């Protein structure tokens, strides 16, 4: 077990990592079933999880929780998930009443788990005003893995969380996940093993969020497998910096450092920050390793948490209180189930901390007035005036109605729960759509092309129906950062008896195709019409 307390230099809001996070529900069946085998009835646990904040309000009022996962590697190449958990406690005396359970799940199988006892407020002098951090390491296999958390106090569930991650196969030069570092010190006898990296005791900024007013950001990353390309002890160039709004290198925020090649190259560097660098929404840190001749060996763009101002929100007992005008469109939502659905339909468009608030605070609380206030604030935050916010909300409600009608048949009429609906709500109507629903050589598929998707230009999404009839189209491949990128998409598209899950396919990962096959789906994907 590793628990550390770090000063509130950077105040964290609730952060979550998720792909297609709208499909997640508060709590986890697998996690509850796992604990049920060992401890108690699943039905009781889920009841307490959903309603515990009301039945035992004093417990929930004492902690603000967030979780994050970074994929790292051991020297032998074994991947592990660094599971980070952070919370703030108002307890005035140290307490040891919390139990944190973490699971790593591949498909339907639990591949690794750990259960730790936590101090709600660790025994650290003046720690009542600190944000506490716990770090655990779980070995994980390659493929699509889900990490689940459950925090209990006196056998009562008070917080749950989950994150879907993709673990690379390894065996090639690669950067591990980037850690934004809150505080650091040299390793000592007091250091806890799960927080030590390359002789440094690192306390992470859980959620990788850089405040708007930060003057700099320190990060840690490791480069593995470079010795297979560059001789040991030879110098190479490490290029790193912030991306601009188009996702390209920002010349004013790019740095170059000479590094020596080794089996593992630890990188601990600092980048200056301004209110606009990195960009506030969807900030990217870019990295490259180059040979002496300037050839790029490996590169990676890492998406960080959206930036925010410290103290920008009034939070009490974990609930976000927005003092804003109630937008007129919301007056039409008079039933609780209507407002809950509207909140769920906002998940694709929401930032990560907003997703967490919607799923883990607002929906369980079932306070219709509070939900409407939050939705008003949601759009006012994105607008310069009340009329502009009302217009944006009305436009988004029209999108919801469209995806419900067009894509919702396979999800009980709720289009936002489908992958097509998710993309449509986030980026709007595609500029071009190619439909091939009746091919004999391929599964039914569609290719969506956006001239501009968010802040990225020329992005494509390929959906297919592997079950052919009566099922939702699934995202098979995209060139959009953060979406499913599947090197073997063409062979899966033409395989009528494909049984491999898209998120777990690693075929051709080490030897990606570099020739154009001339098949129609590939031609349509790379040359949209």
C-alpha positions in Angstrom: 0.0 0.0 0.0 1.3 3.5 -0.8 -0.4 6.6 0.6 1.1 10.1 0.2 -0.2 13.6 1.0 0.7 16.5 -1.3 0.0 20.2 -0.6 -2.8 21.7 -2.5 -0.5 23.4 -5.0 -2.8 22.1 -7.8 -6.3 21.5 -6.7 -7.8 18.4 -8.5 -11.3 18.2 -9.6 -12.9 14.8 -10.2 -11.1 13.3 -13.2 -11.8 10.1 -15.1 -10.1 8.4 -18.1 -12.5 6.8 -20.4 -13.2 5.9 -24.0 -16.8 6.3 -24.9 -17.5 7.1 -21.2 -21.2 7.6 -21.8 -21.7 3.9 -21.8 -20.5 3.5 -18.2 -22.8 3.3 -15.3 -22.1 4.2 -11.6 -20.7 1.2 -10.0 -19.5 -2.0 -11.6 -21.3 -5.4 -11.8 -18.0 -7.3 -12.1 -16.5 -5.5 -9.2 -19.5 -6.0 -7.0 -19.8 -9.7 -8.0 -16.1 -10.2 -7.2 -16.6 -8.7 -3.7 -19.8 -10.5 -3.3 -18.0 -13.8 -3.5 -15.7 -12.8 -0.8 -17.8 -10.6 1.5 -21.5 -9.8 1.0 -24.6 -9.8 -1.1 -24.4 -8.0 -4.5 -27.8 -6.5 -4.2 -27.1 -4.8 -0.9 -23.8 -3.5 -2.1 -25.2 -1.8 -5.2 -28.1 -0.3 -3.1 -25.6 1.2 -0.7 -23.4 2.4 -3.6 -26.2 4.3 -5.3 -28.0 5.6 -2.2 -25.2 5.7 0.3 -24.5 9.4 -0.1 -28.0 10.0 1.1 -28.3 7.4 3.8 -24.9 8.1 5.2 -24.3 11.6 4.0 -21.7 12.4 6.6 -19.4 9.7 5.1 -19.6 11.1 1.6 -19.3 14.7 2.6 -15.8 14.0 3.9 -14.1 13.0 0.6 -13.7 14.2 -2.9 -12.4 11.3 -5.1 -10.6 11.0 -8.4 -8.8 8.2 -10.2 -6.4 7.8 -13.1 -4.4 5.0 -14.7 -1.0 5.1 -16.4 0.5 2.2 -18.3 4.2 1.6 -17.5 6.7 -1.2 -18.1 9.2 -3.2 -16.0 12.7 -3.7 -17.3 11.7 -7.2 -18.6 8.9 -5.7 -20.7 6.0 -6.7 -18.5 3.3 -4.0 -18.6 1.7 -2.7 -15.4 -1.1 -0.3 -14.6 -0.2 2.4 -12.2 -3.5 3.0 -10.5 -3.7 6.5 -8.9 -6.4 7.5 -6.5 -6.7 11.0 -4.9 -9.1 12.3 -2.2 -9.5 15.3 0.1 -10.7 14.6 3.7 -12.3 17.0 6.2 -11.7 14.6 9.1 -9.7 16.3 11.8 -8.1 13.2 13.2 -6.4 10.3 11.4 -8.7 7.5 10.5 -8.2 4.0 9.0 -11.7 3.1 8.1 -11.4 3.0 4.3 -11.0 0.0 2.1 -9.9 0.5 -1.6 -10.3 -2.5 -4.0 -8.9 -2.3 -7.5 -9.5 -4.8 -10.3 -7.9 -5.2 -13.7 -10.4 -7.0 -16.1 -9.7 -8.4 -19.6 -12.9 -9.4 -21.3 -14.9 -11.1 -18.5 -11.8 -12.3 -16.6 -10.2 -10.6 -13.6 -6.5 -10.7 -14.4 -5.2 -8.8 -11.3 -6.5 -7.2 -8.2 -5.4 -5.6 -5.0 -7.2 -4.5 -1.8 -5.6 -1.9 0.5 -6.6 -0.3 3.8 -6.5 3.5 3.6 -6.3 6.2 6.2 -9.1 8.7 5.4 -6.6 11.3 6.7 -3.1 9.9 6.9 -1.0 10.5 10.0 0.9 13.5 8.6 1.3 16.8 10.5 -1.1 19.4 9.3 -2.6 17.0 6.7 -6.2 18.2 7.1 -5.7 20.6 4.2 -3.8 18.2 2.0 -4.9 16.2 -1.0 -4.0 12.6 -0.4 -2.7 10.2 -3.0 -2.6 6.4 -3.2 -0.7 4.5 -5.9 -0.9 0.8 -6.7 0.6 -1.3 -9.4 -1.2 -4.2 -11.1 0.4 -6.4 -13.8 -1.8 -6.3 -17.0 -1.7 -8.1 -20.3 -1.8 -6.5 -23.7 -5.2 -5.6 -25.1 -8.3 -3.8 -23.9 -8.3 -3.7 -20.1 -10.8 -2.2 -17.7 -9.7 -0.9 -14.3 -12.3 -0.7 -11.6 -12.1 1.0 -8.1 -14.4 0.6 -5.1 -13.9 2.6 -1.9 -15.8 1.4 1.2 -16.1 2.8 4.7 -17.3 0.4 7.4 -18.5 -2.0 4.6 -20.5 0.8 3.0 -19.6 1.7 -0.6 -18.9 5.5 -0.9 -17.2 5.8 -4.3 -16.7 3.7 -7.4 -14.9 4.5 -10.7 -13.7 2.7 -13.8 -11.4 3.4 -16.7 -11.0 1.6 -20.1 -7.4 1.5 -21.3 -5.5 -0.1 -24.1 -2.2 -1.8 -23.2 0.3 -1.9 -26.1 1.8 -5.2 -27.1 5.4 -4.0 -26.6 8.6 -5.2 -28.2 9.1 -2.0 -30.2 10.4 1.4 -29.3 7.7 3.2 -27.3 7.0 6.0 -24.8 5.1 5.0 -21.7 2.2 7.1 -20.5 3.2 10.5 -19.3 2.9 11.5 -15.6 2.4 15.1 -14.7 4.3 15.4 -11.4 3.0 17.4 -8.5 6.0 17.1 -6.1 9.2 15.1 -6.2 12.3 14.2 -4.2 15.2 11.7 -4.4 14.4 8.2 -3.3 15.0 7.6 0.4 14.4 5.0 3.1 10.9 6.5 3.6 9.9 6.2 0.0 7.2 3.8 -1.0 8.0 1.5 -3.8 4.9 2.2 -5.9 5.8 5.9 -6.1 9.5 5.4 -7.1 10.6 5.8 -10.7 14.3 5.6 -11.6 15.5 6.7 -8.2 12.9 9.5 -7.9 10.1 9.7 -5.4 7.2 11.1 -7.5 3.8 12.2 -6.3 1.5 12.4 -9.4 -1.0 15.1 -10.3 -3.9 12.7 -10.5 -5.7 13.3 -13.8 -2.8 15.0 -15.5 -4.4 18.4 -15.2 -2.4 21.5 -15.5 -4.0 24.7 -14.0 -4.5 27.7 -16.2 -2.3 29.8 -13.9 0.6 27.3 -13.8 4.0 28.7 -14.8 5.5 25.3 -15.6 4.7 21.6 -15.7 7.1 18.9 -14.8 6.6 15.5 -16.4 8.0 12.0 -16.2 8.0 9.4 -19.0 10.1 6.4 -20.0 11.4 5.4 -23.4 11.6 1.6 -23.9 13.1 -0.5 -26.7 15.3 2.2 -28.2 18.4 0.0 -28.0 17.0 -2.2 -30.7 17.4 0.7 -33.1 20.2 2.9 -31.7 23.4 1.4 -30.2 23.7 1.5 -26.4 25.4 4.6 -25.0 24.9 6.5 -28.3 23.4 9.9 -28.2 19.9 10.7 -29.6 17.7 13.8 -29.7 14.6 14.0 -27.6 12.2 16.6 -28.9 9.2 17.6 -26.7 6.7 20.4 -26.3 3.1 21.5 -26.3 0.8 21.2 -29.3 -1.0 24.2 -30.7 -4.7 24.4 -31.4 -4.3 22.4 -34.6 -2.3 19.6 -32.9 1.0 20.6 -34.5 4.2 21.6 -32.7 4.1 25.0 -31.0 7.5 26.5 -31.9 7.5 28.7 -28.8 6.9 25.7 -26.5 9.2 23.1 -28.0 12.5 21.9 -26.4 15.4 19.7 -27.5 17.6 17.6 -25.3 20.4 15.1 -26.0 19.9 11.8 -24.3 22.1 8.6 -24.1 20.5 5.4 -25.3 20.0 2.7 -22.7 17.6 -0.3 -22.3 15.2 2.1 -20.5 15.6 5.9 -20.9 14.0 7.8 -18.0 13.0 11.3 -18.9 12.2 13.9 -16.3 11.8 17.4 -17.9 10.0 20.7 -17.4 8.0 22.7 -19.9 7.0 26.4 -19.4 3.3 27.1 -19.2 1.2 30.2 -20.1 -2.6 30.6 -20.0 -2.6 29.5 -23.7 0.2 26.9 -23.8 -0.8 24.2 -23.5 -4.2 25.0 -24.9 -7.0 24.9 -22.3 -9.2 22.3 -24.0 -7.7 18.9 -25.0 -4.1 19.9 -24.3 -1.4 17.7 -25.9 2.2 17.1 -25.1 4.2 15.9 -28.1 7.4 13.8 -28.0 9.9 12.4 -30.5 13.1 10.5 -30.4 15.4 11.1 -33.3 18.7 9.7 -34.6 21.8 11.8 -35.2 20.7 12.0 -38.8 17.3 13.4 -37.8 15.3 10.3 -38.5 12.3 9.9 -36.2 12.5 6.5 -34.4 9.4 6.9 -32.3 6.9 9.6 -31.5 3.8 10.0 -29.4 1.1 12.6 -28.6 -0.4 12.4 -25.2 -3.7 13.9 -24.3 -3.8 15.6 -20.9 -6.8 16.6 -18.8 -8.6 19.9 -19.7 -7.1 22.9 -17.9 -9.0 25.0 -15.4 -8.6 27.9 -13.0 -8.0 27.1 -9.3 -11.1 27.8 -7.3 -13.2 28.2 -10.4 -16.1 26.3 -9.0 -17.9 26.3 -5.7 -18.0 22.8 -4.5 -19.6 21.5 -1.3 -19.6 17.8 -0.2 -18.5 16.8 -3.7 -21.5 18.4 -5.4 -20.9 21.2 -7.9 -23.1 24.2 -7.2 -23.6 26.4 -10.2 -25.3 29.8 -9.5 -26.5 30.5 -13.0 -29.6 31.5 -14.9 -31.9 28.6 -15.7 -32.0 28.3 -19.5 -35.5 28.4 -21.0 -35.2 25.1 -23.0 -34.9 23.2 -19.7 -38.4 24.3 -18.6 -39.8 21.6 -21.0 -38.2 18.9 -18.9 -40.7 18.2 -16.2 -40.1 14.6 -15.4 -37.1 13.2 -13.5 -36.4 10.5 -16.1 -36.4 13.1 -18.9 -33.7 15.2 -17.1 -31.6 12.1 -16.3 -31.6 11.1 -19.9 -30.7 14.6 -21.0 -27.7 14.5 -18.6 -26.7 11.1 -20.0 -26.9 12.5 -23.5 -24.5 15.2 -22.5 -21.7 12.7 -21.6 -20.2 12.5 -25.1 -19.8 16.3 -25.2 -18.7 16.8 -21.6 -15.2 17.1 -20.3 -13.8 14.3 -18.1 -14.4 16.0 -14.8 -17.9 16.9 -15.9 -18.6 13.3 -16.9 -17.5 12.3 -13.4 -19.8 14.8 -11.8 -22.8 13.8 -13.9 -22.3 10.0 -13.4 -21.2 9.9 -9.8 -22.9 13.0 -8.2 -25.9 14.3 -10.1 -27.6 11.2 -11.4 -27.3 9.3 -8.1 -28.6 12.3 -6.2 -31.7 12.6 -8.5 -32.3 16.2 -7.6 -34.0 17.6 -10.7 -33.5 21.3 -9.8 -29.8 20.7 -9.3 -29.5 18.8 -12.6 -31.1 21.7 -14.5 -28.9 24.2 -12.8 -25.9 22.2 -13.7 -27.0 21.9 -17.4 -27.5 25.7 -17.5 -24.0 26.2 -16.1 -22.7 23.6 -18.6 -23.7 25.7 -21.6 -23.1 29.1 -19.9 -19.4 28.0 -19.4 -19.2 27.6 -23.1 -20.9 30.8 -24.1 -20.5 34.6 -23.8 -24.1 35.3 -23.0 -27.4 33.7 -22.0 -28.9 33.8 -25.5 -25.8 32.1 -26.9 -26.0 29.4 -24.3 -29.7 28.9 -25.0 -29.0 28.6 -28.7 -26.2 26.1 -28.2 -28.4 24.0 -25.9 -31.2 24.0 -28.4 -28.9 22.9 -31.1 -27.5 20.1 -29.0 -31.1 19.0 -28.1 -31.7 18.8 -31.9 -28.7 16.5 -32.3 -29.9 14.3 -29.5 -33.3 13.9 -31.2 -31.6 13.1 -34.4 -29.3 10.3 -33.0 -32.2 8.9 -31.0 -34.2 8.5 -34.2 -31.3 7.5 -36.4 -29.2 5.2 -34.2 -31.1 4.5 -31.0 -33.2 1.5 -32.1 -30.5 -0.9 -30.9 -30.2 0.9 -27.5 -33.9 1.3 -26.5 -34.2 4.6 -28.3 -31.2 6.3 -26.7 -28.8 7.1 -29.5 -26.1 8.6 -27.3 -25.4 5.1 -26.0 -24.2 4.0 -29.5 -20.8 4.7 -30.9 -22.3 6.3 -34.0 -24.5 8.6 -31.8 -21.5 9.4 -29.6 -19.4 10.6 -32.5 -22.3 12.6 -34.0 -23.1 14.3 -30.7 -19.4 15.3 -30.3 -18.6 16.5 -33.8 -21.9 17.0 -35.5 -22.9 15.9 -39.0 -20.1 14.4 -41.0 -19.2 16.2 -44.2 -19.4 12.9 -46.2 -20.8 9.5 -45.4 -20.2 6.4 -47.4 -22.6 3.5 -46.7 -22.0 -0.1 -47.7 -24.7 -2.1 -46.0 -25.2 -5.0 -48.5 -21.7 -6.1 -49.6 -21.0 -9.8 -49.9 -17.3 -9.6 -49.2 -17.4 -7.3 -46.2 -19.5 -6.7 -43.1 -21.9 -3.8 -43.4 -19.9 -0.6 -42.9 -20.0 3.2 -43.0 -17.1 5.7 -43.3 -17.7 9.1 -41.9 -15.3 11.9 -42.9 -15.0 15.3 -41.1 -13.2 18.2 -42.6 -12.9 19.4 -39.0 -13.5 17.3 -35.8 -13.0 19.4 -32.7 -9.6 21.0 -33.3 -8.3 18.4 -35.7 -8.7 18.5 -39.5 -9.5 15.7 -41.9 -10.6 12.9 -39.6 -12.3 9.6 -40.5 -14.4 7.1 -38.6 -15.1 3.6 -39.9 -18.1 1.8 -38.3 -19.1 -1.8 -39.0 -21.9 -4.2 -38.0 -20.1 -7.5 -37.0 -23.4 -9.1 -36.0 -24.9 -8.0 -39.4 -28.6 -7.8 -38.3 -30.3 -5.9 -35.5 -27.1 -4.7 -33.7 -25.5 -1.3 -33.3 -22.7 -0.3 -35.7 -19.4 -0.3 -33.8 -16.4 1.8 -34.3 -13.8 -0.4 -36.0 -11.1 2.2 -36.8 -10.4 5.9 -36.8 -7.4 8.2 -37.3 -8.7 10.5 -34.6 -6.5 10.9 -31.5 -7.9 9.0 -28.5 -10.3 6.9 -30.6 -9.9 3.2 -31.5 -7.0 2.7 -33.9 -6.9 -0.7 -35.3 -4.0 -1.7 -37.6 -5.9 -4.8 -38.8 -9.2 -3.2 -39.6 -9.3 -4.2 -43.3 -8.9 -7.9 -42.6 -11.5 -7.8 -39.8 -13.9 -6.0 -42.1 -13.8 -8.7 -44.7 -13.8 -11.6 -42.2 -17.4 -12.9 -41.9 -16.4 -15.3 -39.2 -14.4 -12.8 -37.2 -14.4 -13.7 -33.4 -11.6 -11.4 -32.3 -12.7 -8.3 -30.3 -11.7 -5.1 -32.0 -10.1 -3.7 -28.9 -8.0 -6.8 -28.3 -6.7 -7.3 -31.9 -3.0 -6.9 -32.1 -2.5 -8.6 -35.5 0.1 -6.8 -37.6 0.9 -4.4 -34.7 4.6 -5.0 -35.1 4.5 -5.0 -38.9 1.8 -2.6 -40.0 0.9 -2.6 -43.7 2.7 0.0 -45.7 1.2 -0.8 -49.1 -2.1 0.2 -50.5 -4.2 -2.9 -51.3 -6.6 -1.3 -53.7 -9.7 -2.8 -52.0 -12.7 -0.6 -52.0 -13.0 0.0 -48.2 -9.4 1.1 -48.0 -9.8 3.4 -51.1 -12.9 4.9 -49.6 -11.3 5.5 -46.2 -8.2 7.2 -47.5 -9.9 9.0 -50.4 -13.3 10.0 -49.0 -16.0 11.3 -51.4 
